[in-house]
């Protein structure tokens, strides 16, 4: 593995540290200034430079039950010889007065010193790795990428979801029509999947988020939205340990750990409310398509619009959502009838999502005037669709409003 940077501060309690063949740069000053006392230190096959600290021997904590090993071979940029203190301790071991039993380095450090082995003779490598020099730092700022790869907007297949009829299921076991928990004691059908990568085509990096009350760890891509305390939809990448997220009960719980994992298979179930309870944590069906952005930003100059990507997802999904509602009014909510209405590309992305996403990515690259005009126009059209959807959901309320308005007009005409 090629790692970047140098050795970080090591904890005082650490006894063994191994970093073999990683091409790590920098110097060994951590062992000059740090507080750790080690019994084993394996640093062969890297790119350390400078000299070995004179007090390196003081950083080695040897005993009869824990003898010491130190290997620095395969670092061609290291200069000078082994510090006298190391040789003193090794020679003391030969006289059975210490337990420093193995000391390895390159010819430059071992010439005339007390090394037990030199270079490849130490047996840590058949041949030392050769690393290309690191690329020079870029002098220009990269243009922001408005769109993200297909695997950047979803949950992993291992994420857990509570269903009304089939109990607790993994994300990759869900089907269209499943009633899933979306809020406290509220179940809604999955009317679509933005991503349904059942063949595990996409390999993606997920954040693994745990709280004290969560059911295991929630796994989702960094740009997917989670509901933070106060019911705020935010990208998962903006969360830190200690932040509180909304749970299935409606209460908040603090995050106790966040780590990164890589898995194959990405999934994004869509519900009518745009929310879903995942591993006990309230999440959104949607994600940002601008890296780590909570709010929509239009145009090449970056004009922020007071609409979150969770809200934008609900607006853009209006025609699709309305179509599914009307279809289910006709044929009923069953998994067998609805699966025939969904199509996915080779990467598992819904065609309902793929084309609008491409159009939106193009829109983000236009000037503020063009992008703003098209955004407002599109939002207006989709707003009408939302009204129609609302009327379909609450026909009794709509009828009551019509009756009240009509009666007032009739009364005004009589007066």
C-alpha positions as CSV (number, residue, x, y, z in Angstrom):
1,X,0.0,0.0,0.0
2,X,1.3,3.5,-0.9
3,X,0.6,5.8,2.0
4,X,1.2,9.6,2.2
5,X,2.5,11.7,5.0
6,X,4.8,10.7,7.8
7,X,4.5,8.9,11.1
8,X,1.9,10.5,13.3
9,X,2.3,10.9,17.1
10,X,2.2,7.5,18.7
11,X,0.3,6.8,22.0
12,X,2.4,6.2,25.1
13,X,0.8,2.7,25.6
14,X,1.8,1.5,22.2
15,X,4.4,-1.4,22.2
16,X,4.6,-2.5,18.6
17,X,4.5,-0.5,15.4
18,X,4.8,-1.9,11.9
19,X,4.9,0.0,8.6
20,X,6.4,-2.1,6.0
21,X,6.7,-1.3,2.3
22,X,4.4,1.7,2.3
23,X,6.6,4.4,0.8
24,X,6.0,6.7,3.7
25,X,8.0,10.0,3.5
26,X,9.4,12.3,6.1
27,X,11.8,11.8,9.0
28,X,12.0,9.8,12.2
29,X,11.5,12.8,14.5
30,X,8.5,11.2,16.2
31,X,11.0,8.8,17.9
32,X,13.2,11.8,18.9
33,X,10.4,13.9,20.4
34,X,7.6,11.4,21.1
35,X,6.7,9.6,24.3
36,X,6.0,6.0,23.1
37,X,8.3,3.2,24.2
38,X,8.2,0.3,21.9
39,X,9.4,-3.3,22.0
40,X,9.1,-3.8,18.2
41,X,9.5,-1.2,15.4
42,X,9.4,-2.3,11.8
43,X,9.9,0.5,9.3
44,X,11.6,-1.3,6.4
45,X,10.8,-0.5,2.8
46,X,9.8,3.2,3.0
47,X,11.2,6.6,2.0
48,X,12.4,8.1,5.3
49,X,15.1,10.7,5.1
50,X,17.5,12.4,7.5
51,X,19.3,10.6,10.2
52,X,18.3,8.1,12.9
53,X,17.6,10.0,16.2
54,X,20.5,9.6,18.7
55,X,18.0,8.8,21.4
56,X,16.3,6.0,19.4
57,X,17.6,3.5,22.0
58,X,15.7,5.3,24.7
59,X,12.5,4.7,22.7
60,X,12.9,0.9,22.8
61,X,11.5,-0.8,25.9
62,X,13.2,-4.2,26.2
63,X,12.8,-6.9,28.8
64,X,13.3,-10.7,29.2
65,X,9.6,-11.3,28.4
66,X,9.5,-8.7,25.6
67,X,12.8,-8.6,23.6
68,X,13.3,-5.7,21.1
69,X,13.4,-5.7,17.3
70,X,14.2,-2.7,15.2
71,X,14.3,-2.8,11.4
72,X,15.1,0.2,9.2
73,X,16.5,-1.5,6.0
74,X,15.1,-0.4,2.6
75,X,15.2,3.3,3.3
76,X,17.8,4.6,0.9
77,X,17.5,8.2,1.9
78,X,18.4,7.6,5.5
79,X,21.9,9.0,6.3
80,X,24.6,8.2,8.8
81,X,25.1,5.1,10.9
82,X,23.3,3.5,13.7
83,X,23.4,5.6,16.9
84,X,25.9,4.4,19.5
85,X,23.1,3.8,22.0
86,X,21.5,1.1,19.8
87,X,24.9,-0.7,19.5
88,X,25.5,-0.5,23.2
89,X,22.1,-2.1,23.9
90,X,22.7,-4.8,21.3
91,X,26.2,-5.6,22.6
92,X,24.8,-5.7,26.1
93,X,22.3,-8.3,24.9
94,X,25.2,-10.4,23.6
95,X,26.5,-10.4,27.1
96,X,23.1,-11.4,28.4
97,X,22.6,-8.1,30.0
98,X,19.7,-6.8,27.8
99,X,17.1,-8.2,25.5
100,X,17.7,-6.2,22.3
101,X,17.9,-9.1,19.9
102,X,17.5,-7.9,16.3
103,X,18.7,-4.7,14.5
104,X,18.5,-4.3,10.8
105,X,19.4,-1.5,8.4
106,X,21.0,-0.7,5.1
107,X,24.8,-0.7,4.3
108,X,24.9,3.0,4.9
109,X,23.7,2.6,8.5
110,X,25.4,-0.8,9.3
111,X,28.9,-0.3,7.9
112,X,31.1,-0.8,10.9
113,X,28.2,-1.0,13.4
114,X,26.3,-3.6,15.3
115,X,23.5,-4.6,12.8
116,X,22.4,-8.2,13.0
117,X,21.5,-8.1,9.3
118,X,21.8,-5.8,6.3
119,X,19.3,-5.0,3.6
120,X,17.5,-8.0,2.1
121,X,19.4,-10.3,4.3
122,X,17.0,-9.3,7.1
123,X,14.3,-11.4,5.3
124,X,11.5,-8.8,5.4
125,X,11.5,-8.5,1.6
126,X,12.6,-10.5,-1.4
127,X,13.2,-7.2,-3.0
128,X,12.5,-3.7,-1.8
129,X,9.6,-1.8,-3.3
130,X,10.3,1.0,-5.7
131,X,8.1,4.1,-5.4
132,X,7.6,6.8,-8.0
133,X,8.2,10.3,-6.6
134,X,5.0,12.0,-5.4
135,X,3.3,14.3,-7.9
136,X,4.0,18.0,-7.4
137,X,1.2,20.0,-5.8
138,X,-1.3,21.4,-8.2
139,X,-1.0,25.2,-8.7
140,X,-4.6,25.6,-9.9
141,X,-7.9,24.9,-8.1
142,X,-9.8,22.1,-9.8
143,X,-13.2,23.0,-11.1
144,X,-16.0,21.6,-8.9
145,X,-17.6,18.5,-10.3
146,X,-21.4,19.1,-10.2
147,X,-22.2,15.4,-10.8
148,X,-21.1,12.4,-8.8
149,X,-20.5,8.8,-9.9
150,X,-23.5,6.4,-9.8
151,X,-22.3,4.8,-6.5
152,X,-22.1,8.1,-4.6
153,X,-25.8,8.5,-3.8
154,X,-27.1,5.5,-1.9
155,X,-27.2,3.0,0.9
156,X,-25.2,-0.2,1.1
157,X,-27.0,-3.5,0.7
158,X,-26.2,-4.3,4.4
159,X,-28.3,-1.4,5.7
160,X,-31.3,-2.6,7.8
161,X,-34.9,-1.4,7.2
162,X,-38.0,-2.3,9.2
163,X,-40.9,-3.5,7.0
164,X,-44.5,-3.8,8.2
165,X,-45.2,-7.2,6.6
166,X,-41.8,-8.9,6.4
167,X,-40.0,-7.7,9.5
168,X,-36.4,-6.4,9.6
169,X,-34.7,-6.7,6.2
170,X,-31.4,-5.8,4.6
171,X,-31.6,-3.1,1.9
172,X,-30.7,-5.6,-0.8
173,X,-33.8,-7.7,0.2
174,X,-36.3,-4.9,-0.3
175,X,-38.8,-5.0,-3.2
176,X,-41.1,-2.4,-4.8
177,X,-44.3,-2.2,-2.8
178,X,-42.8,-3.1,0.6
179,X,-44.2,-1.0,3.4
180,X,-41.2,0.4,5.2
181,X,-40.9,2.5,8.4
182,X,-40.5,6.2,7.5
183,X,-41.2,7.8,10.9
184,X,-42.5,6.9,14.3
185,X,-45.1,4.2,13.7
186,X,-45.6,5.3,10.1
187,X,-45.2,2.9,7.2
188,X,-45.1,3.9,3.5
189,X,-44.7,1.8,0.3
190,X,-41.5,1.8,-1.7
191,X,-42.8,3.2,-5.0
192,X,-39.4,3.2,-6.7
193,X,-35.6,2.7,-6.3
194,X,-33.3,5.5,-7.5
195,X,-30.6,2.8,-7.4
196,X,-31.3,-0.9,-7.4
197,X,-27.9,-2.5,-7.9
198,X,-28.9,-6.1,-7.1
199,X,-26.1,-7.4,-9.2
200,X,-23.5,-5.5,-7.2
201,X,-22.1,-3.7,-10.2
202,X,-21.1,-0.5,-8.3
203,X,-18.3,-0.5,-5.7
204,X,-18.6,2.5,-3.4
205,X,-17.2,4.0,-0.3
206,X,-19.7,4.2,2.6
207,X,-19.7,6.0,5.9
208,X,-20.6,3.6,8.7
209,X,-22.5,5.6,11.4
210,X,-23.4,4.2,14.8
211,X,-25.2,5.6,17.8
212,X,-25.9,4.1,21.2
213,X,-29.5,3.2,20.1
214,X,-28.9,2.3,16.5
215,X,-29.5,-1.2,15.2
216,X,-25.9,-1.9,14.2
217,X,-24.3,0.6,11.9
218,X,-26.0,2.7,9.2
219,X,-24.0,2.5,5.9
220,X,-24.5,5.2,3.3
221,X,-22.5,7.3,0.9
222,X,-21.1,10.6,2.2
223,X,-23.4,12.7,0.1
224,X,-26.6,10.9,1.2
225,X,-28.8,12.9,3.5
226,X,-29.5,12.0,7.2
227,X,-31.8,13.9,9.6
228,X,-29.8,15.7,12.3
229,X,-31.3,17.0,15.6
230,X,-34.0,19.5,14.8
231,X,-35.1,17.4,11.8
232,X,-32.6,19.0,9.5
233,X,-31.6,17.0,6.4
234,X,-27.8,17.2,6.0
235,X,-25.2,15.2,4.0
236,X,-23.7,12.3,6.0
237,X,-20.2,13.7,5.4
238,X,-21.1,16.8,7.5
239,X,-21.7,14.7,10.6
240,X,-19.1,14.2,13.4
241,X,-18.9,12.0,16.5
242,X,-21.1,13.6,19.2
243,X,-23.6,15.1,16.7
244,X,-27.2,14.0,17.4
245,X,-29.3,12.3,14.7
246,X,-33.1,11.7,14.7
247,X,-34.1,8.2,15.6
248,X,-37.2,6.2,14.7
249,X,-38.9,7.3,17.9
250,X,-38.5,10.9,17.0
251,X,-35.9,11.4,19.8
252,X,-32.3,12.3,19.1
253,X,-29.2,10.1,19.8
254,X,-25.5,11.0,19.7
255,X,-23.2,9.5,17.2
256,X,-20.5,7.3,18.9
257,X,-18.5,6.2,15.9
258,X,-18.0,7.0,12.2
259,X,-15.7,4.9,10.0
260,X,-15.4,4.2,6.3
261,X,-16.0,0.9,4.5
262,X,-16.0,-0.2,0.9
263,X,-18.7,-2.5,-0.4
264,X,-20.3,-3.6,-3.7
265,X,-24.0,-2.9,-4.4
266,X,-25.9,0.4,-3.9
267,X,-29.5,1.0,-3.2
268,X,-31.8,4.0,-2.8
269,X,-35.5,3.2,-2.0
270,X,-38.0,6.0,-2.6
271,X,-41.0,6.6,-0.4
272,X,-43.8,9.2,-0.7
273,X,-42.4,11.3,2.1
274,X,-38.8,11.0,1.0
275,X,-37.8,9.5,4.3
276,X,-36.9,6.0,5.6
277,X,-35.7,4.6,8.9
278,X,-32.4,2.9,8.4
279,X,-30.8,1.0,11.3
280,X,-33.1,3.0,13.5
281,X,-31.9,6.3,12.2
282,X,-34.1,8.6,10.1
283,X,-32.6,9.1,6.6
284,X,-33.6,10.7,3.4
285,X,-34.3,9.0,0.1
286,X,-32.2,11.6,-1.6
287,X,-28.6,12.9,-1.7
288,X,-26.8,16.0,-2.9
289,X,-25.3,15.9,-6.4
290,X,-22.8,18.7,-5.5
291,X,-20.2,17.3,-3.2
292,X,-21.1,17.8,0.5
293,X,-23.6,20.6,-0.3
294,X,-26.8,20.8,1.7
295,X,-28.3,23.6,-0.3
296,X,-28.7,23.9,-4.1
297,X,-26.1,26.1,-5.8
298,X,-26.8,27.3,-9.4
299,X,-24.6,28.5,-12.2
300,X,-20.8,28.6,-12.6
301,X,-20.6,31.5,-10.1
302,X,-22.2,29.4,-7.3
303,X,-25.5,31.2,-6.4
304,X,-27.1,29.4,-3.5
305,X,-30.8,28.8,-3.5
306,X,-32.7,28.4,-0.2
307,X,-33.7,24.8,-1.1
308,X,-32.1,21.7,0.3
309,X,-31.3,18.8,-1.9
310,X,-33.8,16.8,0.1
311,X,-36.5,19.3,-0.8
312,X,-35.3,19.4,-4.4
313,X,-35.5,15.6,-4.6
314,X,-39.1,15.7,-3.5
315,X,-39.9,18.3,-6.1
316,X,-38.2,16.6,-9.0
317,X,-39.8,13.2,-8.1
318,X,-43.3,14.7,-8.3
319,X,-44.2,13.3,-11.8
320,X,-42.8,9.9,-11.0
321,X,-44.5,9.8,-7.6
322,X,-47.8,10.9,-9.1
323,X,-47.6,8.3,-11.8
324,X,-47.0,5.6,-9.3
325,X,-49.9,6.8,-7.1
326,X,-52.3,6.8,-10.1
327,X,-51.0,3.4,-11.2
328,X,-51.5,1.9,-7.7
329,X,-55.1,3.3,-7.6
330,X,-55.8,1.3,-10.7
331,X,-54.0,-2.0,-10.1
332,X,-53.5,-1.9,-6.3
333,X,-50.2,-2.0,-4.3
334,X,-48.6,-5.3,-5.1
335,X,-45.0,-6.1,-5.8
336,X,-45.9,-8.2,-8.9
337,X,-47.7,-5.4,-10.7
338,X,-45.3,-2.6,-9.9
339,X,-42.1,-4.2,-10.7
340,X,-43.0,-4.2,-14.4
341,X,-43.2,-0.4,-14.3
342,X,-39.6,0.2,-13.3
343,X,-36.5,0.0,-15.6
344,X,-32.9,0.4,-14.6
345,X,-29.7,0.9,-16.6
346,X,-26.7,-1.3,-16.5
347,X,-25.4,0.3,-13.3
348,X,-28.8,-0.2,-11.5
349,X,-29.9,3.5,-11.8
350,X,-33.6,4.1,-12.5
351,X,-34.4,5.6,-15.9
352,X,-36.7,8.0,-14.0
353,X,-33.5,9.3,-12.2
354,X,-30.9,9.0,-14.9
355,X,-32.2,11.4,-17.5
356,X,-33.3,14.2,-15.0
357,X,-30.0,13.9,-13.3
358,X,-28.1,14.4,-16.6
359,X,-30.2,17.4,-17.4
360,X,-29.6,18.9,-13.9
361,X,-25.9,18.3,-14.2
362,X,-25.9,20.3,-17.4
363,X,-28.0,23.0,-15.8
364,X,-25.4,23.5,-13.0
365,X,-22.7,24.3,-15.6
366,X,-24.6,27.1,-17.2
367,X,-24.5,30.8,-16.3
368,X,-26.5,32.1,-13.4
369,X,-29.1,33.7,-15.7
370,X,-29.6,30.5,-17.8
371,X,-29.6,28.1,-14.9
372,X,-31.8,30.4,-12.7
373,X,-34.4,30.9,-15.4
374,X,-34.6,27.2,-16.3
375,X,-34.7,26.2,-12.6
376,X,-37.6,28.6,-11.8
377,X,-39.5,27.5,-14.8
378,X,-39.0,23.8,-14.1
379,X,-39.9,24.3,-10.4
380,X,-43.1,26.1,-11.4
381,X,-44.2,23.2,-13.6
382,X,-43.4,20.7,-11.0
383,X,-45.2,22.8,-8.4
384,X,-48.4,22.3,-10.4
385,X,-47.8,18.5,-10.4
386,X,-47.4,18.8,-6.6
387,X,-50.8,20.5,-6.3
388,X,-52.4,17.7,-8.4
389,X,-50.7,15.1,-6.2
390,X,-51.9,16.9,-3.0
391,X,-55.5,17.0,-4.4
392,X,-55.3,13.3,-5.1
393,X,-54.1,12.6,-1.5
394,X,-56.7,14.7,0.2
395,X,-59.8,14.8,-2.0
396,X,-62.1,15.4,1.0
397,X,-60.2,18.5,2.1
398,X,-60.1,19.8,-1.5
399,X,-63.9,19.3,-1.7
400,X,-64.4,21.1,1.6
401,X,-62.3,24.1,0.3
402,X,-64.2,24.3,-2.9
403,X,-67.5,24.2,-1.0
404,X,-66.4,27.0,1.4
405,X,-65.1,29.2,-1.5
406,X,-68.3,28.6,-3.6
407,X,-70.6,29.4,-0.6
408,X,-68.7,32.7,0.1
409,X,-69.0,33.8,-3.5
410,X,-72.7,32.9,-3.5
411,X,-73.2,34.9,-0.3
412,X,-71.4,37.9,-1.6
413,X,-73.6,37.9,-4.8
414,X,-76.8,37.8,-2.7
415,X,-75.6,40.7,-0.7
